Amino acid sequence: MAVLENKIDFALVFTARNANPNGDPLDGNRPRTTYKGLGEVSDVCLKRKIRNRLLDAGQNIFVQSDDRRREGDMFRSLKDRADNEPALVECTKQIKAGKKTREDYARQACETWYDVRAFGQVFAFKKGKKEEDESDAVSIGIRGPVSIQPAFSIEPVNITSSQITKSVNLETGKDPDKKGSDTMGMKHRVDFGVYVTYGAINVQLAGKTGFSEEDAEALKEALRTLFCNDETSARPAGSMEVMKLIWWKHNCASGQYSSAKVHRTLQISCDDLGSVSISTKNLEGLIPEVLDGE
């Protein structure tokens, strides 16, 4: 695979219409908002969706969710997944024998899983019992080259909350004909919001993890199709849409401009009818690739 030689900045603009983009479990699963009323989607949520898209594309992913695992993957914890990877098991034996180092373990993990070489990972596993030899523990930190910010709406969002009632009791009480408290609930949605998130790919860290040009192209496609196969009752089909993916590829490893300066060139506006305008102010020698969402 071709080594990544050019710094990359990117921005993703997407909309939410009558959907809950990212519920806050500490606030009754209401859509996340800032103190100023701007809608928010956490970076962790965005990375989860990226991982899911990469899984769909056939990439090997380390951090998988229980409801979205690779076919044939039966492991329910990160430790089990790592402990059952033959190359890593052998590497661990070689480390104990003094023939390999933890850097070799990290390198092997990056070769095995896309998200480890992209986002990084902390391997901090013990064998379980305190009395066991601490040399059995694995504690390795890997810094990934891909960073992504939380997404925020460009304007404050309006949240609509609805009372919902289940058609059947989850549990039968003394009077089975009477609706129990467990049949009542709340459902929340953002009426309409335009969100934007920014990210970058660091060439120096990419060289350490083995993140390649092909990996960057896979990330680009995952971002462009971020909401494919992501439908739930909180996010019905068509309620989340990628508007534009803006991809800046610099002509050098350190970048022609800082990421902050590049990201500021993106201009987004929305009128009262929900029409979104997206434009960029080009920097000298750095012309972005602008892609439509799927």
C-alpha positions as CSV (number, residue, x, y, z in Angstrom):
1,M,0.0,0.0,0.0
2,A,1.2,3.5,-0.8
3,V,2.5,5.5,2.1
4,L,0.5,8.6,3.0
5,E,2.8,11.6,2.1
6,N,0.4,14.5,2.2
7,K,-1.5,16.0,5.1
8,I,-5.3,15.9,4.7
9,D,-8.0,18.1,6.2
10,F,-11.6,17.5,5.8
11,A,-15.1,18.8,6.8
12,L,-18.4,17.0,6.7
13,V,-21.7,18.9,6.4
14,F,-24.9,16.9,7.1
15,T,-28.5,17.6,8.1
16,A,-31.0,16.1,10.5
17,R,-34.7,16.4,9.8
18,N,-37.2,15.0,12.4
19,A,-34.5,12.8,13.9
20,N,-32.4,12.4,17.0
21,P,-28.8,12.6,15.7
22,N,-27.2,11.7,19.0
23,G,-29.2,11.2,22.2
24,D,-27.8,12.2,25.6
25,P,-28.3,9.3,28.2
26,L,-27.9,11.8,31.0
27,D,-30.8,13.9,29.7
28,G,-33.5,11.3,29.0
29,N,-31.9,10.6,25.5
30,R,-32.8,14.1,24.3
31,P,-30.7,15.2,21.3
32,R,-27.4,16.6,22.6
33,T,-27.2,20.4,22.7
34,T,-24.7,23.0,23.9
35,Y,-25.6,25.7,26.5
36,K,-26.2,28.1,23.5
37,G,-28.8,25.6,22.0
38,L,-26.6,24.3,19.2
39,G,-27.1,20.7,18.3
40,E,-24.2,18.4,19.0
41,V,-23.1,15.0,17.8
42,S,-20.1,13.6,19.7
43,D,-16.9,12.6,18.1
44,V,-17.4,9.1,19.6
45,C,-20.7,8.8,17.9
46,L,-19.2,9.9,14.5
47,K,-16.4,7.4,14.9
48,R,-18.9,4.6,15.6
49,K,-20.7,5.4,12.4
50,I,-17.4,5.5,10.5
51,R,-16.4,2.1,11.9
52,N,-19.8,0.7,10.9
53,R,-19.4,1.9,7.3
54,L,-15.9,0.5,7.2
55,L,-17.2,-2.9,8.4
56,D,-19.8,-2.8,5.6
57,A,-16.9,-2.2,3.2
58,G,-15.1,-5.3,4.4
59,Q,-12.5,-3.7,6.6
60,N,-11.3,-5.5,9.8
61,I,-12.4,-3.4,12.8
62,F,-11.3,-3.8,16.4
63,V,-13.9,-1.7,18.3
64,Q,-17.2,-3.3,17.2
65,S,-20.6,-2.9,18.8
66,D,-22.6,-5.9,20.0
67,D,-25.4,-5.2,17.4
68,R,-23.0,-4.6,14.5
69,R,-20.2,-7.2,14.5
70,R,-18.3,-8.7,11.6
71,E,-19.8,-11.9,10.3
72,G,-18.3,-14.8,12.3
73,D,-17.0,-12.5,15.1
74,M,-18.4,-13.9,18.3
75,F,-16.2,-11.9,20.7
76,R,-18.0,-9.7,23.2
77,S,-15.0,-7.8,24.6
78,L,-11.9,-6.1,23.2
79,K,-9.7,-8.4,25.3
80,D,-11.3,-11.5,23.8
81,R,-10.9,-10.1,20.3
82,A,-7.2,-9.3,20.9
83,D,-6.5,-12.6,22.7
84,N,-7.9,-14.6,19.9
85,E,-5.9,-12.9,17.1
86,P,-3.1,-15.5,16.3
87,A,-0.5,-12.9,15.2
88,L,-0.9,-11.0,18.5
89,V,-0.9,-14.1,20.6
90,E,2.4,-15.1,19.0
91,C,3.7,-11.6,19.5
92,T,2.9,-11.7,23.2
93,K,4.8,-14.9,23.6
94,Q,7.8,-13.4,21.8
95,I,7.6,-10.3,24.1
96,K,7.7,-12.6,27.2
97,A,10.7,-14.4,25.7
98,G,12.5,-11.1,25.2
99,K,12.6,-11.5,21.4
100,K,10.1,-8.7,20.6
101,T,9.0,-5.4,22.1
102,R,5.6,-3.7,22.8
103,E,6.3,-1.6,19.7
104,D,6.1,-4.8,17.7
105,Y,2.8,-5.6,19.3
106,A,1.5,-2.2,18.4
107,R,2.7,-2.5,14.8
108,Q,1.0,-5.9,14.5
109,A,-2.3,-4.5,15.9
110,C,-2.2,-1.6,13.4
111,E,-1.7,-4.1,10.5
112,T,-4.6,-6.2,11.7
113,W,-7.3,-3.6,12.3
114,Y,-8.2,-0.5,10.3
115,D,-9.5,1.5,13.2
116,V,-6.4,1.0,15.3
117,R,-4.1,2.4,12.7
118,A,-6.6,5.2,12.0
119,F,-7.9,6.4,15.4
120,G,-5.4,4.7,17.7
121,Q,-6.1,2.4,20.6
122,V,-5.1,1.7,24.2
123,F,-4.4,-1.9,24.9
124,A,-4.6,-2.2,28.7
125,F,-5.6,-5.8,29.5
126,K,-4.9,-8.0,32.5
127,K,-5.4,-11.7,32.7
128,G,-7.9,-11.3,35.5
129,K,-6.6,-12.4,38.9
130,K,-4.5,-10.0,41.0
131,E,-2.1,-12.7,42.1
132,E,-1.1,-13.6,38.5
133,D,2.1,-12.3,37.2
134,E,1.9,-8.7,36.1
135,S,4.1,-9.6,33.1
136,D,0.9,-11.2,31.6
137,A,-0.6,-7.7,31.4
138,V,-0.6,-5.7,28.2
139,S,-0.5,-1.9,28.4
140,I,0.2,-0.3,25.1
141,G,-1.0,3.1,23.8
142,I,-1.2,3.8,20.1
143,R,-1.8,7.4,18.7
144,G,-3.8,7.4,15.5
145,P,-3.3,9.9,12.7
146,V,-7.1,10.5,12.1
147,S,-8.7,13.1,14.4
148,I,-12.3,14.3,14.2
149,Q,-14.1,16.9,16.1
150,P,-17.7,16.8,17.5
151,A,-20.3,18.1,15.0
152,F,-22.2,21.2,15.9
153,S,-25.2,22.8,14.2
154,I,-24.6,26.1,12.6
155,E,-27.7,27.5,14.3
156,P,-29.7,26.6,17.5
157,V,-32.0,23.7,17.0
158,N,-35.6,23.2,18.0
159,I,-36.3,20.0,19.9
160,T,-39.8,18.5,19.9
161,S,-40.7,16.0,22.6
162,S,-43.6,13.6,22.3
163,Q,-45.3,11.3,24.8
164,I,-45.5,7.8,23.5
165,T,-47.5,4.8,24.8
166,K,-46.7,1.2,24.1
167,S,-49.6,-1.1,23.1
168,V,-48.8,-3.8,25.6
169,N,-47.5,-3.9,29.2
170,L,-43.9,-5.2,29.6
171,E,-45.0,-6.7,32.9
172,T,-48.4,-7.9,34.1
173,G,-49.6,-6.3,37.3
174,K,-52.6,-7.2,39.5
175,D,-54.9,-5.8,36.8
176,P,-53.7,-6.9,33.4
177,D,-56.3,-4.6,31.7
178,K,-54.7,-1.5,33.3
179,K,-51.8,0.2,31.5
180,G,-48.6,-0.1,33.6
181,S,-46.1,2.7,34.1
182,D,-43.7,0.9,31.8
183,T,-46.0,1.5,28.8
184,M,-45.4,5.3,28.9
185,G,-42.3,7.0,27.5
186,M,-40.9,10.0,25.7
187,K,-39.5,10.4,22.2
188,H,-37.4,13.4,21.1
189,R,-36.4,14.8,17.8
190,V,-34.6,17.7,16.2
191,D,-37.0,19.4,13.8
192,F,-34.2,20.5,11.4
193,G,-30.5,21.2,11.8
194,V,-27.4,21.7,9.7
195,Y,-24.4,20.1,11.3
196,V,-20.7,20.4,10.5
197,T,-17.7,18.4,11.8
198,Y,-14.0,18.9,11.0
199,G,-11.1,16.5,10.9
200,A,-7.5,15.9,9.8
201,I,-5.0,13.2,9.0
202,N,-1.5,13.6,10.4
203,V,1.2,12.2,8.1
204,Q,3.8,11.7,10.9
205,L,1.5,9.6,12.9
206,A,0.3,7.8,9.7
207,G,3.9,6.7,9.1
208,K,4.0,5.1,12.6
209,T,0.7,3.2,12.3
210,G,0.9,2.3,8.6
211,F,-2.1,4.4,7.6
212,S,-1.9,4.5,3.8
213,E,-3.3,6.4,0.8
214,E,-5.8,3.5,0.3
215,D,-6.9,3.9,4.0
216,A,-7.5,7.6,3.4
217,E,-9.7,6.8,0.4
218,A,-11.6,4.3,2.4
219,L,-12.2,6.9,5.1
220,K,-13.3,9.4,2.5
221,E,-16.0,7.0,1.2
222,A,-17.1,6.1,4.7
223,L,-17.7,9.8,5.5
224,R,-19.5,10.4,2.2
225,T,-21.9,7.6,2.9
226,L,-22.0,8.0,6.7
227,F,-25.7,7.3,7.2
228,C,-26.1,4.3,4.9
229,N,-27.4,1.3,7.0
230,D,-27.7,3.6,10.0
231,E,-31.5,3.8,10.3
232,T,-33.3,3.4,13.6
233,S,-36.6,4.5,15.0
234,A,-34.8,7.6,16.3
235,R,-33.3,8.2,12.8
236,P,-35.7,7.0,10.2
237,A,-34.5,6.4,6.6
238,G,-33.9,9.8,4.9
239,S,-33.9,11.8,8.1
240,M,-30.1,12.1,8.2
241,E,-28.3,13.2,5.0
242,V,-24.7,14.0,4.1
243,M,-24.8,17.3,2.1
244,K,-21.1,17.8,1.3
245,L,-17.7,16.3,2.1
246,I,-14.9,18.8,1.6
247,W,-11.5,17.2,1.3
248,W,-8.3,19.3,1.4
249,K,-5.1,17.5,0.3
250,H,-1.9,19.5,1.0
251,N,1.2,19.2,-1.2
252,C,3.5,18.3,1.7
253,A,3.6,16.3,4.9
254,S,3.3,19.2,7.4
255,G,0.6,21.0,5.4
256,Q,0.6,24.3,3.5
257,Y,-1.6,25.9,6.2
258,S,-2.7,25.0,9.7
259,S,-5.9,22.9,10.1
260,A,-7.6,25.8,11.9
261,K,-7.0,28.1,9.0
262,V,-8.2,25.6,6.4
263,H,-11.3,24.8,8.3
264,R,-12.2,28.5,8.6
265,T,-12.5,28.7,4.8
266,L,-15.7,26.7,4.9
267,Q,-18.8,28.9,4.9
268,I,-22.3,27.5,5.5
269,S,-25.7,29.2,5.7
270,C,-29.3,28.2,5.8
271,D,-32.4,30.2,5.0
272,D,-35.9,30.0,6.6
273,L,-37.0,27.5,4.0
274,G,-34.3,25.0,4.9
275,S,-32.1,25.6,1.8
276,V,-28.5,25.1,2.6
277,S,-25.6,27.0,1.0
278,I,-22.1,25.6,1.2
279,S,-19.0,27.3,-0.1
280,T,-15.2,27.5,0.5
281,K,-12.8,30.4,0.3
282,N,-9.8,28.9,-1.6
283,L,-6.4,29.3,-0.1
284,E,-3.5,29.8,-2.5
285,G,-2.3,26.5,-3.8
286,L,-4.9,24.5,-1.9
287,I,-8.0,23.6,-3.8
288,P,-10.5,21.3,-2.0
289,E,-12.3,18.3,-3.5
290,V,-16.0,18.8,-2.9
291,L,-18.1,15.6,-2.9
292,D,-21.8,15.1,-2.6
293,G,-23.2,12.7,-0.1
294,E,-24.9,9.5,-1.3
